[in-house]
Amino acid sequence: MNIIYEMHQDFCAFLAEKVLQQLEKGSDPQKIRRIIESELCVGYGLYRHEFNSEQIINSIMKWWENN
């Protein structure tokens, strides 16, 4: 999933790996949300208003439940 189209592919892979690890552990959506927000803000330098974490989480959880 491309969260932001200009995002570097290595960063996307890193973020996806962290999220997948949490999903496999059975982490709740709020914990995954904190990971995404933290990585996008601290690791990539975005502000929270530049992405919709709720929409990202909903998409991830739907994907995880359907696969």
N, C-alpha and C positions, 0 to 999 in steps of 0.2 A: 504494500500500500504506500503510495506516495502521499505523505502528509503535506509536504510543501514541494512544489515542482522543482524548485531550484536546489533542493537539499542534496548534499553530496551523497553518493551511493554508499560509501563506507559508513557514514554516520547512520544512514537508514538501516543498514545491516546490523550495526551495533545496537541500535534502539530496538529493532525487531527481535534480536536475540535476547535482550533483557526482558522484553515483554513476554516472549514465549517461555522463558524460564519461569516466570511468575505464573503464567497460565498453567503450566505443567504441575506446579506446586499447589494449584487450586486457590491462588490468591484472589481476593475480592476486587471488583472493579475500582474501588477507591484507591487501593494500593497501586494498581496499575496506572491509574490517573496521575497519582503523585510522581511516579517514575517518569511518565511521559512529560508532564509539566516541568519537572526538574531537569530532565535531559534537554528538552527544547529550549528552556530558558537559560540554564547554566551552561550546558554543553554546547549549545548552538547559538546562543545569544539572542533568542527571540523574546518578545514580550508576550504575556498571556493573551492580550487582545489580538495578536497576530495569528492565532490558531484557535480552533474550537475543540477543546479537550473532550467535551461531552460527546460530540459527534464522532470523534476518533475512538473513544471508548466504546460507544454503541456499535460502531462498525467492527471493531476487534472482537467484541463479545459475540455478536451475531455470527461472524466468521468462525470463531472457536466452537460455538455450539453446533454449527451446521457441518463441521468437518471432523 
